[in-house]
């Protein structure tokens, strides 16, 4: 056997005494050998098959040997090409069954079978039969040789060159297809909005890019290589068994060791039997994919995989950030439970789906006296208590129930009414909670709403449950209360009234009526009380006891109260201009208005702007206001008195006054409540209370006025008891400004007559 030519730049390597690769018989097919270059010999001469096989049998190119397939005719080659693949080179005879059978086979290979990568070396024993250039140009032939010029060396060179061209074309095609796959995979994965979905997609697309089954794991690596374990986000093939609990322990070998090394070096790792992709990002954690290989990756597929990983890392980081934002928006960071926003979404989803077949209950669980615990033991202790409560609820409530934390110390339980049992929930708090080595006993108050009876959205259901919770807390701590439709109607009516009041005030629907106050002895007017009234656009009067509490609750009373004071002062100035110089105007002040930090400035401004004499203005506060935080009230009253106005305590006798505080208050007048005036003619008790108030005022040097005087008998008794002043229907109903002037004029005429 002659010595083969040196490898030089061909990278040809000849193996001495290489084993036979084929029998060399025409028509024989060698079984595919992994990693071998496949060469098909098509010739009707059996000697050509044997000599070609003998000449090339020891050839190796890039560490891969040759594998031969044989066909003795164009028809036989067609049949063989239908079933075989990955043929690098075809050594093709031109003349076989017909003079141009080889050329027709070339056209069939290129156009019918679409094999454009396979290199074709055309061989002919009749040099002048076909023009070489025309054959190569017209039939996509890669080399054209006569059999006589194909020496062994030239045959080596021709086949090696053809194989190298085939390898390069295949690499280019693999790269082209791989790049298209990378672009497609990136686009598809970027459209996903969940970490779990992207993790599954990354394993799937990686397997497609490397052309292997590639079972693997995708992990979230919070804490990096020093962490005790990593969360398994997705698993493919049989690798799910590596983390049956969803966590891959970092101390394990195999996949865990490879991930640990990749995290430590912060780069991809490629081995013979596995690879690890590192997805470093700006989010709070890194991600890694560990993939098992059937065979090592060639440089092209490895490059494609690195390109894919570098591109998808940005998308993975963005989705991780989006996931964190969604968790922050919909979950409580302290307990990990859904928050109010997420719970409303869940309720809305159930309501919109018409899922009202089950009797579901929404239950708010308020921890009793949590604020005191928080203040006494600190916020860190309070947070630990909240976490402990959440842990107990998770462990003990029915797994089908939805839990949430919707406020500082308010949890929520949503689910079937049979499982949301108030007594059972209260029982969850029977045992103390162990916090930082201390046992803390906590009770709960519950507000519940049945969704079958609910009308509205999830946010409305939450409001209804909150109303029920407030009602439960006012009745008894540690109890529970169910929301009813009647409560909902009442609340919605109050809200409607609040909006109507705000609009009505803006449209000047509110006005003042003035009820005269008289001296009982002389039957002479000495002043009037300014009373707030509301007449709607349709002419309907809304009772003060309905809209004034709404104004106080909404805070609108601050603005309305200032308007009332200024209107009353302006009316007093008109009366003074009419000649009633010793007339006094009494104005009611609400508790909300009185406690407002800007009240004193507002009072001074109203007095200055209207020019009214301060000594002719009297402010009325209720007895309950006077007795609440009396020390603060004493200071506020002293400041008010310095403006020059006088103070009266309204409804005196109904608030169980503390006489010791009454002595310290700088007030000018006590007003006997109409309840005692009504009873003055009906019972001895009513008369005695009125007499007691009159005597108290006399002893303290305070003026006394009785309200609600409706008949002459009441007026006579009050006068006999020593009460100097009164107001009521006996003298006049509340009057409009013009009617008040007319009433005062008529009274003056009567007294003159």
WOZI-V141455 format. One record per pair of residues at least 12 apart in sequence whose C-alpha atoms are under 8 Angstrom apart, sorted by the first residue. I is the first residue (numbers start at 0). J is the second residue. D is the distance in whole Angstrom. If there is no record, write none. Layout:
I_J_D ; I_J_D
//
This chain:
3_152_8 ; 4_152_7 ; 9_156_7 ; 9_159_7 ; 9_160_8 ; 10_60_6 ; 10_61_7 ; 11_58_7 ; 11_59_6 ; 11_60_6 ; 11_61_8 ; 11_159_7 ; 12_57_8 ; 12_58_6 ; 12_59_5 ; 12_60_7 ; 13_57_5 ; 13_58_5 ; 13_59_6 ; 14_57_5 ; 14_58_7 ; 14_59_8 ; 15_57_7 ; 16_57_8 ; 17_56_7 ; 17_57_6 ; 19_56_7 ; 20_56_7 ; 20_65_8 ; 20_66_6 ; 20_67_7 ; 21_52_8 ; 21_66_8 ; 21_67_7 ; 23_48_6 ; 23_49_5 ; 23_52_6 ; 23_69_8 ; 24_45_7 ; 24_48_7 ; 24_49_7 ; 24_69_7 ; 25_42_8 ; 25_43_8 ; 25_44_8 ; 25_45_6 ; 25_48_6 ; 25_69_5 ; 25_70_6 ; 25_71_5 ; 26_68_8 ; 26_69_5 ; 26_70_5 ; 26_71_6 ; 26_75_8 ; 27_68_7 ; 27_69_5 ; 27_70_7 ; 28_67_7 ; 28_68_5 ; 28_69_6 ; 29_66_7 ; 29_67_6 ; 29_68_6 ; 31_66_7 ; 32_66_7 ; 34_63_6 ; 34_64_8 ; 35_63_5 ; 35_64_5 ; 35_65_5 ; 35_66_6 ; 36_63_7 ; 36_64_6 ; 36_65_5 ; 36_66_6 ; 36_86_7 ; 36_87_6 ; 36_162_8 ; 37_65_6 ; 37_66_5 ; 37_67_6 ; 37_68_7 ; 37_85_7 ; 37_86_5 ; 37_87_5 ; 37_88_7 ; 38_65_7 ; 38_66_6 ; 38_67_5 ; 38_68_6 ; 38_86_6 ; 38_87_6 ; 38_88_5 ; 38_89_6 ; 38_90_8 ; 39_67_6 ; 39_68_4 ; 39_69_6 ; 39_70_8 ; 39_86_7 ; 39_88_6 ; 39_89_5 ; 39_90_6 ; 40_67_7 ; 40_68_6 ; 40_69_5 ; 40_70_6 ; 40_89_6 ; 40_90_5 ; 40_91_6 ; 41_69_6 ; 41_70_5 ; 41_71_6 ; 41_72_6 ; 41_73_7 ; 41_76_7 ; 41_89_7 ; 41_90_6 ; 41_91_5 ; 41_92_6 ; 42_70_7 ; 42_71_5 ; 42_72_6 ; 42_91_6 ; 42_92_5 ; 42_95_7 ; 43_70_8 ; 43_71_4 ; 43_72_6 ; 43_92_8 ; 43_95_6 ; 44_71_7 ; 45_71_8 ; 48_69_7 ; 52_67_7 ; 54_151_6 ; 55_155_7 ; 58_155_8 ; 60_159_7 ; 72_95_6 ; 72_96_7 ; 73_95_7 ; 73_96_7 ; 73_100_6 ; 73_101_7 ; 73_104_6 ; 77_104_7 ; 86_117_6 ; 87_116_8 ; 87_117_5 ; 87_118_6 ; 87_161_8 ; 87_162_6 ; 87_165_6 ; 87_166_8 ; 88_117_6 ; 88_118_5 ; 88_119_6 ; 88_120_7 ; 88_158_7 ; 88_161_7 ; 88_162_7 ; 88_165_8 ; 89_117_7 ; 89_118_6 ; 89_119_5 ; 89_120_6 ; 90_119_6 ; 90_120_5 ; 90_121_6 ; 90_122_7 ; 91_119_7 ; 91_120_6 ; 91_121_5 ; 91_122_6 ; 92_121_6 ; 92_122_5 ; 92_123_6 ; 93_121_7 ; 93_122_6 ; 93_123_5 ; 94_123_7 ; 101_121_8 ; 102_134_8 ; 102_138_7 ; 105_119_8 ; 105_138_6 ; 105_139_8 ; 105_140_8 ; 106_138_6 ; 109_139_8 ; 116_165_6 ; 116_168_6 ; 116_169_7 ; 117_165_6 ; 118_140_8 ; 118_141_6 ; 118_161_6 ; 118_162_7 ; 118_164_8 ; 118_165_6 ; 119_140_6 ; 119_141_5 ; 119_142_7 ; 119_161_8 ; 120_140_7 ; 120_141_6 ; 120_142_5 ; 120_143_6 ; 120_144_7 ; 120_157_8 ; 120_161_8 ; 121_140_7 ; 121_141_8 ; 121_142_6 ; 121_143_5 ; 121_144_6 ; 122_143_6 ; 122_144_5 ; 122_145_5 ; 122_146_6 ; 123_144_7 ; 123_145_5 ; 123_146_6 ; 124_145_6 ; 124_146_5 ; 124_147_7 ; 125_145_7 ; 126_145_6 ; 131_143_7 ; 141_161_8 ; 142_157_8 ; 170_299_7 ; 173_299_7 ; 173_300_8 ; 174_299_6 ; 174_300_8 ; 174_303_7 ; 177_208_6 ; 177_300_8 ; 177_303_6 ; 178_303_7 ; 180_208_7 ; 181_208_8 ; 181_303_7 ; 181_306_8 ; 181_307_6 ; 184_204_6 ; 185_307_7 ; 185_310_7 ; 185_311_6 ; 188_200_7 ; 188_201_8 ; 188_311_8 ; 188_314_8 ; 189_311_8 ; 189_314_6 ; 192_318_6 ; 192_321_8 ; 193_318_6 ; 193_319_8 ; 193_322_7 ; 194_232_8 ; 194_315_7 ; 194_318_6 ; 194_319_6 ; 194_322_7 ; 195_232_6 ; 195_233_7 ; 197_315_7 ; 198_217_6 ; 198_232_6 ; 198_233_6 ; 199_217_8 ; 199_232_8 ; 199_233_5 ; 199_234_7 ; 199_235_8 ; 202_214_8 ; 202_215_7 ; 202_216_7 ; 202_217_7 ; 202_233_8 ; 202_234_8 ; 202_235_7 ; 202_288_7 ; 202_290_8 ; 203_235_8 ; 205_304_7 ; 208_300_7 ; 208_303_7 ; 208_304_7 ; 209_296_7 ; 209_300_6 ; 209_301_8 ; 209_304_7 ; 211_292_7 ; 211_293_7 ; 212_292_8 ; 212_293_8 ; 213_236_8 ; 213_290_6 ; 213_291_5 ; 213_292_6 ; 213_293_7 ; 214_234_8 ; 214_235_5 ; 214_236_5 ; 214_237_7 ; 214_238_6 ; 214_290_6 ; 214_291_6 ; 214_292_8 ; 215_234_6 ; 215_235_5 ; 215_236_7 ; 215_238_6 ; 215_288_7 ; 215_289_5 ; 215_290_4 ; 215_291_6 ; 216_231_7 ; 216_232_8 ; 216_233_6 ; 216_234_5 ; 216_235_7 ; 216_238_7 ; 216_239_7 ; 216_288_6 ; 216_289_5 ; 216_290_7 ; 217_231_6 ; 217_232_6 ; 217_233_5 ; 217_234_6 ; 217_286_7 ; 217_287_6 ; 217_288_4 ; 217_289_6 ; 218_230_5 ; 218_231_4 ; 218_232_5 ; 218_233_7 ; 218_286_6 ; 218_287_5 ; 218_288_6 ; 219_231_6 ; 219_232_7 ; 219_284_7 ; 219_285_6 ; 219_286_5 ; 219_287_7 ; 220_284_6 ; 220_285_5 ; 220_286_6 ; 220_287_7 ; 221_283_7 ; 221_284_5 ; 221_285_6 ; 222_284_7 ; 223_262_6 ; 223_263_8 ; 223_284_7 ; 223_285_7 ; 224_249_8 ; 224_258_8 ; 224_259_5 ; 224_260_8 ; 224_262_5 ; 224_263_6 ; 226_249_7 ; 227_248_6 ; 227_249_5 ; 227_250_7 ; 228_246_6 ; 228_247_5 ; 228_248_4 ; 228_249_5 ; 228_250_8 ; 229_246_6 ; 229_247_5 ; 229_248_7 ; 229_249_7 ; 230_245_6 ; 230_246_5 ; 230_247_6 ; 231_245_5 ; 231_246_5 ; 231_247_6 ; 232_245_8 ; 254_289_6 ; 257_275_7 ; 257_289_8 ; 258_275_6 ; 258_287_7 ; 258_288_8 ; 258_289_7 ; 261_275_7 ; 261_276_8 ; 261_277_6 ; 261_287_8 ; 262_277_7 ; 262_287_8 ; 265_277_6 ; 265_279_7 ; 267_305_8 ; 270_295_7 ; 271_292_7 ; 271_294_7 ; 271_295_5 ; 272_291_6 ; 272_292_5 ; 272_293_6 ; 272_294_6 ; 272_295_6 ; 273_289_7 ; 273_290_6 ; 273_291_4 ; 273_292_5 ; 273_295_8 ; 274_289_6 ; 274_290_5 ; 274_291_7 ; 274_292_7 ; 275_287_7 ; 275_288_6 ; 275_289_4 ; 275_290_6 ; 276_288_5 ; 276_289_7 ; 276_305_8 ; 276_308_7 ; 277_308_8 ; 278_308_7 ; 278_309_7 ; 278_312_5 ; 278_315_8 ; 279_312_7 ; 280_312_7 ; 280_313_7 ; 280_315_8 ; 280_316_5 ; 281_316_7 ; 282_316_6 ; 282_317_8 ; 282_319_7 ; 282_320_6 ; 328_340_8 ; 329_341_5 ; 331_404_7 ; 333_382_8 ; 333_386_7 ; 334_385_7 ; 334_386_5 ; 334_389_6 ; 334_404_8 ; 336_389_8 ; 336_402_7 ; 336_403_5 ; 336_404_6 ; 337_402_7 ; 337_403_5 ; 337_404_6 ; 337_405_8 ; 338_403_6 ; 338_404_5 ; 338_405_5 ; 339_403_7 ; 339_404_7 ; 339_405_4 ; 339_406_8 ; 342_403_7 ; 343_457_5 ; 343_458_6 ; 343_461_8 ; 344_457_7 ; 345_457_8 ; 346_456_8 ; 346_457_5 ; 347_456_6 ; 347_457_5 ; 350_456_8 ; 350_457_8 ; 355_450_7 ; 355_451_6 ; 357_415_7 ; 357_451_8 ; 358_415_6 ; 358_416_6 ; 358_449_7 ; 358_450_7 ; 358_451_6 ; 359_413_7 ; 359_414_5 ; 359_415_4 ; 359_416_5 ; 359_449_6 ; 359_450_6 ; 359_451_7 ; 360_413_6 ; 360_414_6 ; 360_415_6 ; 360_416_5 ; 360_419_7 ; 360_447_7 ; 360_448_6 ; 360_449_5 ; 360_450_6 ; 361_411_7 ; 361_412_6 ; 361_413_5 ; 361_414_7 ; 361_447_6 ; 361_448_5 ; 361_449_6 ; 361_450_7 ; 361_460_8 ; 361_461_8 ; 361_464_7 ; 362_411_6 ; 362_412_5 ; 362_413_6 ; 362_419_7 ; 362_445_7 ; 362_446_6 ; 362_447_4 ; 362_448_7 ; 362_464_7 ; 363_409_7 ; 363_410_6 ; 363_411_5 ; 363_412_7 ; 363_445_6 ; 363_446_5 ; 363_447_6 ; 363_464_7 ; 363_465_7 ; 363_468_7 ; 364_409_5 ; 364_410_5 ; 364_411_6 ; 364_412_8 ; 364_443_6 ; 364_444_6 ; 364_445_5 ; 364_446_7 ; 365_408_6 ; 365_409_5 ; 365_410_7 ; 365_443_5 ; 365_444_5 ; 365_445_6 ; 365_468_8 ; 366_408_6 ; 366_409_7 ; 366_441_7 ; 366_442_6 ; 366_443_5 ; 366_444_7 ; 367_441_7 ; 367_442_6 ; 367_443_5 ; 367_444_7 ; 367_476_7 ; 367_477_7 ; 369_381_8 ; 369_408_7 ; 380_434_7 ; 380_435_8 ; 383_434_7 ; 384_432_7 ; 384_434_6 ; 385_408_7 ; 387_432_7 ; 387_434_8 ; 388_432_8 ; 391_427_8 ; 392_427_8 ; 395_427_8 ; 397_418_7 ; 399_414_7 ; 400_412_7 ; 400_413_6 ; 400_414_5 ; 400_415_7 ; 400_418_8 ; 400_419_8 ; 401_413_5 ; 401_414_6 ; 416_449_8 ; 421_445_7 ; 421_479_7 ; 425_442_7 ; 425_443_6 ; 425_477_8 ; 428_440_8 ; 428_441_6 ; 428_442_6 ; 428_443_7 ; 429_441_8 ; 429_442_7 ; 442_477_6 ; 443_476_7 ; 443_477_5 ; 443_478_7 ; 444_468_7 ; 444_471_7 ; 444_472_7 ; 444_476_6 ; 444_477_5 ; 444_478_5 ; 444_479_6 ; 445_467_8 ; 445_468_6 ; 445_471_7 ; 445_477_8 ; 445_478_6 ; 445_479_4 ; 445_480_6 ; 446_464_5 ; 446_465_6 ; 446_466_7 ; 446_467_5 ; 446_468_4 ; 446_469_7 ; 446_470_8 ; 446_471_7 ; 446_479_6 ; 446_480_5 ; 446_481_6 ; 446_482_7 ; 447_464_5 ; 447_467_6 ; 447_468_7 ; 447_479_7 ; 447_480_6 ; 447_481_5 ; 447_482_6 ; 448_460_7 ; 448_463_7 ; 448_464_5 ; 448_467_7 ; 448_481_6 ; 448_482_5 ; 448_483_8 ; 449_481_8 ; 449_482_8 ; 452_484_7 ; 453_484_8 ; 463_482_6 ; 463_487_7 ; 464_481_8 ; 464_482_6 ; 466_482_7 ; 467_480_6 ; 467_481_6 ; 467_482_5 ; 468_480_7 ; 493_549_7 ; 496_546_7 ; 496_549_8 ; 497_546_8 ; 497_549_6 ; 497_550_7 ; 497_553_7 ; 500_546_7 ; 500_550_8 ; 501_555_7 ; 503_535_7 ; 504_559_8 ; 508_533_6 ; 508_534_6 ; 508_535_6 ; 508_536_7 ; 509_531_7 ; 509_532_6 ; 509_533_5 ; 509_534_6 ; 510_531_6 ; 510_532_5 ; 510_533_6 ; 510_534_8 ; 511_529_6 ; 511_530_5 ; 511_531_5 ; 511_532_6 ; 511_563_7 ; 511_566_8 ; 511_567_8 ; 511_735_7 ; 512_529_6 ; 512_530_5 ; 512_531_7 ; 512_532_7 ; 512_733_5 ; 512_734_5 ; 512_735_5 ; 512_736_7 ; 513_527_6 ; 513_528_5 ; 513_529_5 ; 513_530_6 ; 513_733_5 ; 513_734_5 ; 513_735_6 ; 513_736_7 ; 513_739_7 ; 514_527_5 ; 514_528_5 ; 514_529_7 ; 514_530_7 ; 514_726_7 ; 514_727_8 ; 514_731_7 ; 514_732_6 ; 514_733_4 ; 514_734_6 ; 515_527_4 ; 515_528_7 ; 515_726_6 ; 515_727_8 ; 515_730_7 ; 515_731_6 ; 515_732_8 ; 515_733_7 ; 515_739_8 ; 516_528_7 ; 516_724_7 ; 516_725_6 ; 516_726_5 ; 516_727_8 ; 517_724_6 ; 517_725_6 ; 517_726_6 ; 517_730_8 ; 518_723_6 ; 518_724_5 ; 518_725_7 ; 519_714_7 ; 519_718_6 ; 519_722_8 ; 519_723_6 ; 519_724_6 ; 519_725_7 ; 520_718_7 ; 520_723_7 ; 523_746_8 ; 524_582_8 ; 524_743_8 ; 525_581_7 ; 525_582_5 ; 525_583_6 ; 526_582_5 ; 526_583_4 ; 526_584_6 ; 526_585_7 ; 527_582_8 ; 527_583_7 ; 527_584_5 ; 527_585_6 ; 528_584_6 ; 528_585_5 ; 528_586_6 ; 529_567_6 ; 529_584_7 ; 529_585_6 ; 529_586_5 ; 529_587_7 ; 530_586_8 ; 530_587_8 ; 530_733_8 ; 531_543_7 ; 531_563_7 ; 551_589_8 ; 551_591_6 ; 554_591_8 ; 556_589_8 ; 556_591_7 ; 556_592_7 ; 557_591_7 ; 557_592_5 ; 557_595_8 ; 560_588_7 ; 560_589_8 ; 560_592_7 ; 561_601_7 ; 561_602_8 ; 561_605_8 ; 563_586_8 ; 564_586_7 ; 564_602_8 ; 564_605_7 ; 565_605_6 ; 565_609_7 ; 567_584_7 ; 567_586_7 ; 568_584_8 ; 568_605_8 ; 568_606_7 ; 568_609_6 ; 568_611_6 ; 568_616_8 ; 569_609_6 ; 569_611_8 ; 570_736_7 ; 571_583_8 ; 571_584_7 ; 571_611_7 ; 572_609_8 ; 572_610_8 ; 572_611_6 ; 574_740_7 ; 581_615_8 ; 582_615_7 ; 583_615_5 ; 583_616_6 ; 583_617_7 ; 584_615_6 ; 584_616_5 ; 584_617_6 ; 585_616_6 ; 585_617_5 ; 585_618_6 ; 585_619_7 ; 586_616_8 ; 586_617_6 ; 586_618_5 ; 586_619_6 ; 587_618_6 ; 587_619_5 ; 587_620_6 ; 588_618_6 ; 588_619_6 ; 588_620_6 ; 589_620_7 ; 590_620_8 ; 590_624_6 ; 599_638_8 ; 599_639_7 ; 603_642_7 ; 613_642_7 ; 613_643_5 ; 613_644_5 ; 614_643_5 ; 614_644_5 ; 614_645_7 ; 615_644_7 ; 615_645_8 ; 616_644_5 ; 616_645_6 ; 617_644_6 ; 617_645_5 ; 617_646_6 ; 617_647_7 ; 618_644_7 ; 618_645_6 ; 618_646_5 ; 618_647_6 ; 619_646_6 ; 619_647_5 ; 619_648_6 ; 619_649_6 ; 620_646_8 ; 620_647_6 ; 620_648_5 ; 620_649_6 ; 621_648_5 ; 621_649_5 ; 621_650_6 ; 621_651_7 ; 622_648_6 ; 622_649_6 ; 622_650_6 ; 622_651_6 ; 622_652_8 ; 622_653_7 ; 622_654_6 ; 622_656_7 ; 623_654_5 ; 625_648_8 ; 626_654_8 ; 626_656_7 ; 626_657_7 ; 626_660_8 ; 629_660_7 ; 632_664_8 ; 633_663_7 ; 633_664_6 ; 633_665_7 ; 636_664_7 ; 636_665_6 ; 636_666_8 ; 637_665_7 ; 640_665_7 ; 645_666_7 ; 645_667_6 ; 646_665_8 ; 646_666_5 ; 646_667_5 ; 646_668_7 ; 647_666_6 ; 647_667_6 ; 647_668_4 ; 647_669_6 ; 647_670_7 ; 648_666_7 ; 648_668_6 ; 648_669_5 ; 648_670_6 ; 649_669_7 ; 649_670_5 ; 649_671_7 ; 649_672_7 ; 650_670_6 ; 650_671_6 ; 650_672_4 ; 650_673_8 ; 651_669_6 ; 651_670_6 ; 651_671_5 ; 651_672_6 ; 651_692_8 ; 652_671_7 ; 652_672_7 ; 652_688_8 ; 652_692_7 ; 653_672_7 ; 662_699_7 ; 666_701_8 ; 667_701_5 ; 667_702_6 ; 668_696_8 ; 668_701_5 ; 668_702_5 ; 668_703_6 ; 668_704_7 ; 669_692_8 ; 669_696_7 ; 669_701_7 ; 669_702_6 ; 669_703_5 ; 669_704_6 ; 670_703_6 ; 670_704_5 ; 670_705_6 ; 670_706_7 ; 671_689_7 ; 671_692_7 ; 671_703_7 ; 671_704_6 ; 671_705_5 ; 671_706_6 ; 672_705_7 ; 672_706_6 ; 672_707_8 ; 673_705_7 ; 673_706_5 ; 673_707_5 ; 673_708_7 ; 675_688_7 ; 675_689_6 ; 676_689_7 ; 676_705_7 ; 676_706_7 ; 676_707_7 ; 676_708_7 ; 676_713_7 ; 677_707_7 ; 677_708_8 ; 677_713_8 ; 679_713_7 ; 679_716_8 ; 680_712_7 ; 680_713_7 ; 689_717_8 ; 690_720_6 ; 693_720_7 ; 693_721_7 ; 693_722_6 ; 702_723_8 ; 703_722_6 ; 703_723_7 ; 703_724_6 ; 704_722_7 ; 704_723_7 ; 704_724_5 ; 704_725_5 ; 704_726_8 ; 705_717_8 ; 705_722_7 ; 705_724_6 ; 705_725_5 ; 705_726_6 ; 706_725_6 ; 706_726_5 ; 706_727_6 ; 707_726_6 ; 707_727_4 ; 707_728_7 ; 708_725_7 ; 708_726_6 ; 708_727_4 ; 708_728_6 ; 708_729_6 ; 709_727_6 ; 709_728_5 ; 709_729_4 ; 709_730_8 ; 710_728_8 ; 710_729_5 ; 711_729_7
//
